[in-house]
Amino acid sequence: MKAKRAVRIFVFGLFFTSLLLVSIIFYLELSGKLRDRSAYIVLPNEGGYVESWVPYLSQLARALDVSDLSIKTYTTNADLHDYIKKADALNILWIEVPLSSDFPIADIIETDLLTPLYNPQKVLESTPTVIQKTFFSTYPSSENTYVLPFTMNPLVQIYKNSETEDGEKNTLLIPLQKEEDKKKFISFCRTTFYPYLSSMEEENLLSTLPSLLAYLRIDKTSINYQKSEIIPYFFKNSKKNVLINASDLASFSVEQRLAVSIASLGKTISSDFSYLVFPQRTSDLHNEKIRSAQDYLLIPEVAFNIASKRNHLPVNIESISKNVFNDFIKKQIRQAENCFVPALEADIENNELFLKSIKILFQ
């Protein structure tokens, strides 16, 4: 009898404990506290975004008091919008987005799906004026600021120290095989001939292309090269300048870096950017996490670490410089007055005319 009674007491105790545990889990889930044990950030699937954040996920999780911080990725604009809408269900803290015509979020900003920046003044103070101007013109908002400019990857011209940066003596190397190369070239032309080409549409731009190519002294051979072939060609030949992204300098050997300099960017620059947005959350607890995330991501060292991992530059002007090249570029950008973004250029619809215009020049 005593044994049966002990078994009954044990079974009852186990049942009561299980019921209590289920109740606690249900309460935590209902209150949103359980979901705070893990959280997500959302990044583009390509472009080195994932690789640049992974080493710092544990550090970010500790700083934001979540036990686990993981990554979800998107490829299309539809995927991006879907994640923004599911932010509560997935506990998404922030999303990094390239400033690109492929990922427009103006329509999202007009809804209540994004949380505005809690400290926009601090963002303004840490962002170069020309970049503020670029983002405000792309995503204007009369009341709130919703995007936090995060990284940049400017176009730069480099030349050999043994020669000169004088464009009248050197020919310019630039690949024109891929769509992204053509966008960079058009953006570069807008900077070089500012303000004359600043708002020129494709038809008129293509009609002036031969004269632009002639003025810029484009190297005939280079337009048939891929970007990976341009750098070796540059070092093997004299009297050449080459147009590359700042991130491409990371592929240079120490010897090559010591042999080149960056030409002045001037008052009008061309650069690609990324920025952060923060989904609107329904609970005060989650919104407090968003506020903490915004504050933490404005720390200069954090922005520097993430940007450096993908060989980009942090937008935050208070961050340190990775090397003398980056220091020079950052100083130039602080003095710039206008900016064009290659990734915001529309796809060239008339590729046949584009190629024909180039052939006319080199006949």
N, C-alpha and C positions, 0 to 999 in steps of 0.2 A: 504493500500500500504506500509506504513511504517513497519507494522508488517511482511509482506511478505519479505520485503527487509532485515529486521533484521534476519529473519530465514535463508535467503539465505547466508547472511554474516556469520552467525553462522556455517551453514553446510560447507561452503567453508573453514572457519577457522579450523573446525574439520578435514576436509579432508586434508588440508595442513599440520596440526600438525601431523596427522597419517603418512602421506607420509614422513615427516621429520624424525619421530621416526624410521620408517622402514629403511630409508637410513642410519641413525646413527648406528642402530643395524647391518645392512649389512656391514658397514665399519669396525665396531669393530670386527665382526666375521672374516672378510677378513684379518684384520691386526693381528688377534690372541689375541687381548686385552680382548675380552669378555671371552674367554676361561680361561684367567688367574684369573677370579673371583673364579673359583673352580678348584681343582686339586686332583690327586689320588696318593696314594702309594699302592704298590702291595705286598701281604704277603702270606705265606703258610696258608692253611686253618686250619691246625692242629698244635699242639705243643706249644700253648700259645702265638703265635706271635701276633695275633689280639688283645688279651687282654692286652698285654704289651704296645701296641702303642696307643690304644684308649684314655687313660687318658691325653695324651699329644698332641692330634691332634689340639686343639684350640691354644695351645702355639706355636706349629710348624707353624700353619697357619699365626699367627701374625708375627712370626719371618721372614717368607718368603713372607709376603705381599700378601697372597691369602685369599679371604674371606671365603673359605671353603676347608678343606682338608679331604678327605674321603678315605676309604679302599676298594680295590678289592682283592679277594683271588684266589689262584690257588691250584689245587690238583695234576695235572700231569705235566710232563715236556713239553708236547705239549701246555698246557694252559700257562705256563710260557713264552715260546717262542712267543706265540700269543700276549701276552700283550706287550712284548718288541717291536714287530713289529707295534703295534697299539698305541705306546706311544704318538705320535703327536695328533691323533684323540681323545684320552682320557685324554690328559694332565697329563701323568704319570711322576712324579718327580724322584722316586727311587723305587727299588725292593729289598726286603730282601730274601736271598736264603740260605738254609742249605747247608753246604759243604758235599755233599752226591752223591753217585753214581746214585741216583734217579733223580738228577737235574744237569746233566752235561751242562756246557755253553761254553766249549772250542770252539765249532764250531761257536757260536755267537760272541765270542771275535774276531775271524778271519774275521768277516764281519765289516761293518761300522754301526752296530745297537746300539753300546754302546759308551758312552762318556768316554774318559779316565779321570783319576783323575787329577784335575788342580794343586793340590799341593801334589804330591806323596812323597816328602821329609818329609812333616809333618806327613804323614801316617806312614812312616818308623820310624820316631823318636818316635811315640807313640805306636808302635807295638813291642812286645818282639821278639828277634831275631829268636827264634825257630819257632814262628808263621809266620814270614816273609818267612822263609825257606819252611815251609809247603805249603803256598799259592803259592809261586813262582814255586815250583816243580809241583804243581797241575795245575796251569794256567800260564805257562811261556810266557813272552812277551819280545821281544828284544828292543822295543821302548817305549811303554806306559804301564801304570798300570791301570787296569780296575776294580779291585775289592778292596773294602774297608773292611778288616776284622773287624767284629763288636762285636760278643759275643762268649763266649766259655763255655763249660760244661765238665770239665775234669773228668776222672775216678780217684777215690781216694779209698784207703784202710783206714778203721777206726778200732780202737781197744779201749777197755775199759782202762781208766786211772788206774784202780786197777790191771791191768794185764800188759802185755808187747806186743810190736808190733813185737816181734821176730817170724818170720814165721816158725822157726823150732819147736816152741812150740805150736803155735796156728794153727788150721785148718781154711781154707778160705771158706767163704760162698759166693756162686755165683749162681744165677738162670740161668738155661740153657733151659728154656721151649720155649721161643719165639725166632724168627729169630734175632731180635735186640740184645737179650741177648747173643746169640752165636757170633755175630759180635763183641760185647764188649769183650767177653772172648778171641777171637782170637787176637784182637788188644792188649789186656792186655798181652797175651803171647808174642807177638812181642816185647813189651816194656821190659818185664821181661828177655827175652833171647836174647835181642839185642846184636850183629847184626845177630845172627845165623838164626833167623826166619824172618828177615826183608823183604825178597822177596820170601819166600817159598810159592809155590802154594798149592792149596787145597789137592791134592792127597798125597803129601809128608807130609803136615801138619797133615792130619788125621792119617797117619800111625804112627806119633810120639805122637799122642794125649794121649795114656795111660801113657807114661812116663812123659809127661808134667803135667798131672793131679796128678800123684803120687808125683812128685817133689814139686808141689804147695800145696800139702796136702789139696785137695779139700774135703769139707765136703759132705759125701754121701747123706745126707738128703736134703741138700739145693738145689741140682740140680733139684729136683722135685717140688720146690716151685716157686710161682710167686714172682715178686719183692716186692709186697706189703706184702708178708708173711715173707720175709727175715729179716726185721728189728726187729719185735717182737721176732723171733727165736734167733737173735743175742743177744738181751738183756736178754733173759731167760736162756741162756746157757753160760758157761765159756769157756775160751781158744778158742775164736773165733775172727777172723778178718772178715770183710765184705767188698766186693767190690761194690761200688755204684757210681753214678754220684754226683758231687758237689751239683747239684740242689736238690737231695734227702735229704740233710741236713736240708732243710727248713721245712720238715715234722716232725722233731724231736721236742719234748717238751723242755722247758728250762732245766728241770732236766736231760734229755737225752743228751743234748748238753754239759752240764757241766761234764758229766760222760765219754766222749770220746775224743780221739785225732786223728789227721790224720797222717798216716805214711808218711815218706819221699817219695816224688815222684821220686827222682833219676834224672839222666841225660836224661833219655828217658821217655817221658810221652805219655798218650793216652787221646785224647779229641775230642769232637765234636765241630763244629764251625758254625756260620752263617756269612754272609757277605752282603754288599750292592753293587748293580750295578746301573748305571744311564743311562737310554736310550738316544740314540742320538736324538736331536731335530733339527728341520729345521730352526727355527728363532733365531736370536740373543737374542731376549727378553727371550725366553724359555731357551736358553743355559745359560743366566745370572742367571735365577732361579736355574738351576742345580748347577752352581758354588756356589751360596749362600747356597744351601742345603748341599753341600759337606762340606763347612766351618762350618756350624752350627752343623752338625752331628759329627764333630771332637771335639766339646766341651766336655770335660771329664764328666761334670755333666749330659749332655744329654745321652751319652752312658751308664752311670751308672744307670740312671732312667729307661731306656728302658730294660736293661739287668736284673735289680733287680726285675722288675715286673714279669719276668718268672723264677726267681731264678737262672739265669745264671750270669756269670761274664763278665764285659766289657773287650774287648781286650785292649782297651786304657790304657796304664800303668800309665797315669797321673790321672786317675779317683780314687776316694776314695774307701775304702773297706767297705762292708756292715757289716762285723763282723770279729772276729779273725780268723775264718776258712778261709774266703775269702782272708784275708791278707796273711796268711800262704801259701795258694795255689798260689797266684800271685807272691810271692817271689820265690817259687819253680820253677815256670814256667820261670821266668826271668833267672834262672840259668841252665835251661834245654838246651840240645843240639840237641835232636831228638824228633820227634813227629809222632804218628800214629793216624789215624782218624777212629773210628769204623764205621761210616756211609759210608766210602769209601771202606770198605771191601765188596767183592763180596758175593752174596747170596750163602749159602752152597748148592751145587747141590746134594751131596750124603748124605742126612740126615740119611739114614739107616746105613751107615758106621760110621757116627758121633756118633750115639746112641750106636752102637755096640762097638765102642772103649771105651765108658764110662762104659758099662756093664762089659767089660773084666777087668777093673780096680777093680770093686766092687764085683766081684764074690768071 
